[in-house]
Amino acid sequence: MKISHFVSACVFAAAAGTVANAHATLEVKEAEVGSYYKAVVRVGHGCDGSATKSMRVQIPEGVLSVKPMPKPGWTLETVNGAYENSYDLHGRTMTEGVKEVVWTGELAAPHFDEFVFMAKLDKSLPAGEMLFFPTVQSCFEGENPWVEIPAKGQDPHELKKPAPGLMLTAPNAHSH
C-alpha cells in the first residue's frame, strides 16, 4: 500500500469514527443469534449544548431476559410488556419481559457515556439482518431521537437520526 493511500485511509477512518461518535451507537455491532449479548449503547454529546438527562432504549422483539447495568448517580427503570410471540428461555415459556430501559441522571453536553445491558438474542431472530434498538436521548433542552430504521436496502448512513443497529450472525458451530 502506498503511503498516500495509507494516510488517506487513516484520515477517512478517523473522520468516520468522528461521525459515528456523533450518534447513539452500539460498541459491539454484531452478535450470534441464540447468544447472550452485552449491549453497550454509547452517546457522544448532548443536545445542541444542553446536558443529557435521560437515555431510553427500546428493546426489540426477540431480545429476552434483559438485565440493565446500574450507573452510579443515575436512576434505572425498566418498562415491561407483552411480547408479540412466545419464546422458550431455558425451558420456560416467556410471553412478556423488558420492552424499554431508561436511565435518568445528568451528563454534561461535551462528555460521552455508555449505557449497558445484557440480553439473550432468541434463536428465532433472522441471521444476516440488522436488529435495531431505537434510543431517545432527552436533554434539559431538546432531545435526540436516535430512532430511524433504514428501509430494506437503504444505507443507514443516509439517515439523520439512525437507531443503533446490531448485525445478527448465524450461530457458530464451535460456540457454546
Buried (B, 14 or more C-beta within 10 A) or exposed (E): EEEEEEEEEEEEEEEEEEEEEEBBBBEEEEBBBBBEBEBBBBBBBBBEEBBBBBBBBBBBBBBBBBBBBEBEEBEBEBEEEEBEEEBEEEEEEBEEBBBBBBBBBEBEBEEEBEBBBEBBBBBEBEEEEBBBBBBBBBBEEEBBBBBBBBEEEEEBEEBEBBBBBBBBBEEEEEEE
